[in-house]
Amino acid sequence: MEKIKLPNRPVGPFPTVIAGVEVNGKANYVTVGACGVVSLDAVLYISLKSTHHSPKGIKENGYFSVNMPSADMAKITDYCGVVSGGDIDKSKLFTAFYDDLGKAPMIKECPMNILCNVINSIQLFGFEMFFGEIVAVYANEQCISEGKIDPLKVNPMIMMGTSYYDLGQVVGDLFKEGICKLAAD
Ligand SMILES: Cc1cc2nc3c(=O)[nH]c(=O)nc-3n(C[C@H](O)[C@H](O)[C@H](O)COP(=O)(O)O)c2cc1C
């Protein structure tokens, strides 16, 4: 099959999350695609443009939350990514809840919420990458099956190119498919 060379730009896929921060005592929410894991430790990173409103709150409190919107929240998620808390009050868009462990708002309407304590940050290309140790994880009761988060019930969004996509379907099991394949060969 022929390959077509494309411009050197990241196209995804990326997870679609909404980071929650508190800036000057007010909740603010920012849509983030640059979010991920670093190692097997309980640490996540988010990367935010330094000129955004949200980094101020992370520096102020040392905490941020990572909230996983489900696919039916595409509109409000996109809105959090096109208006700045510096211009428009985004604090009332969601019902916020807090954990005693850290001052960052989590979003009740999102089926999964992760509270992170900033342990490091680096500045790169006009962005600041915040590394946060996970200090609390919440999930809606109806998204838990047999004590574990059920991804299809959370139904998170993935961004790629210029669109959001939902999770779709299971196509294999981690650490099992490869073993099955090796056994079959
Ligand atoms: C789908 C999507 C993904 C985004 N991902 C990021 C990101 O990873 N990092 C970032 O700094 N901005 C990202 N943005 C842009 C910010 O969400 C946007 O500029 C927001 O208005 C900043 O809000 P704030 O000023 O209240 O912090 C994204 C926007 C959208 C719509």
The ligand as an SDF file (V2000), in Angstrom:
LIG
                    3D

 31 33  0  0  0  0  0  0  0  0999 V2000
  -10.4040   20.1320   21.4780 C   0  0  0  0  0  0  0  0  0  0  0  0
   -9.5210   21.1550   22.1650 C   0  0  0  0  0  0  0  0  0  0  0  0
   -8.3130   20.7440   22.7430 C   0  0  0  0  0  0  0  0  0  0  0  0
   -7.4850   21.6750   23.3770 C   0  0  0  0  0  0  0  0  0  0  0  0
   -6.3210   21.2550   23.9480 N   0  0  0  0  0  0  0  0  0  0  0  0
   -5.5300   22.1480   24.5840 C   0  0  0  0  0  0  0  0  0  0  0  0
   -4.3450   21.7210   25.2340 C   0  0  0  0  0  0  0  0  0  0  0  0
   -3.9980   20.5410   25.2690 O   0  0  0  0  0  0  0  0  0  0  0  0
   -3.5890   22.6760   25.8510 N   0  0  0  0  0  0  0  0  0  0  0  0
   -3.9290   23.9930   25.8490 C   0  0  0  0  0  0  0  0  0  0  0  0
   -3.2020   24.8090   26.4050 O   0  0  0  0  0  0  0  0  0  0  0  0
   -5.0550   24.4340   25.2230 N   0  0  0  0  0  0  0  0  0  0  0  0
   -5.8690   23.5320   24.6200 C   0  0  0  0  0  0  0  0  0  0  0  0
   -7.0220   23.9520   24.0140 N   0  0  0  0  0  0  0  0  0  0  0  0
   -7.3650   25.3870   24.0180 C   0  0  0  0  0  0  0  0  0  0  0  0
   -7.9360   25.8470   25.3580 C   0  0  0  0  0  0  0  0  0  0  0  0
   -8.8800   24.9180   25.8590 O   0  0  0  0  0  0  0  0  0  0  0  0
   -8.6350   27.2150   25.1830 C   0  0  0  0  0  0  0  0  0  0  0  0
   -7.7190   28.1480   24.6810 O   0  0  0  0  0  0  0  0  0  0  0  0
   -9.3180   27.7260   26.4400 C   0  0  0  0  0  0  0  0  0  0  0  0
  -10.1900   28.7600   26.0520 O   0  0  0  0  0  0  0  0  0  0  0  0
   -8.3540   28.2540   27.4920 C   0  0  0  0  0  0  0  0  0  0  0  0
   -9.1290   28.5280   28.6370 O   0  0  0  0  0  0  0  0  0  0  0  0
   -8.5910   29.3640   29.8850 P   0  0  0  0  0  0  0  0  0  0  0  0
   -7.9870   30.6360   29.3460 O   0  0  0  0  0  0  0  0  0  0  0  0
   -9.8430   29.5970   30.6960 O   0  0  0  0  0  0  0  0  0  0  0  0
   -7.5740   28.5330   30.5890 O   0  0  0  0  0  0  0  0  0  0  0  0
   -7.8730   23.0410   23.4110 C   0  0  0  0  0  0  0  0  0  0  0  0
   -9.0960   23.4400   22.8420 C   0  0  0  0  0  0  0  0  0  0  0  0
   -9.9200   22.5030   22.2440 C   0  0  0  0  0  0  0  0  0  0  0  0
  -11.2400   22.9250   21.6470 C   0  0  0  0  0  0  0  0  0  0  0  0
  1  2  1  0
  2  3  1  0
  2 30  2  0
  3  4  2  0
  4  5  1  0
  4 28  1  0
  5  6  2  0
  6  7  1  0
  6 13  1  0
  7  8  2  0
  7  9  1  0
  9 10  1  0
 10 11  2  0
 10 12  1  0
 12 13  2  0
 13 14  1  0
 14 15  1  0
 14 28  1  0
 15 16  1  0
 16 17  1  0
 16 18  1  0
 18 19  1  0
 18 20  1  0
 20 21  1  0
 20 22  1  0
 22 23  1  0
 23 24  1  0
 24 25  2  0
 24 26  1  0
 24 27  1  0
 28 29  2  0
 29 30  1  0
 30 31  1  0
M  END
$$$$
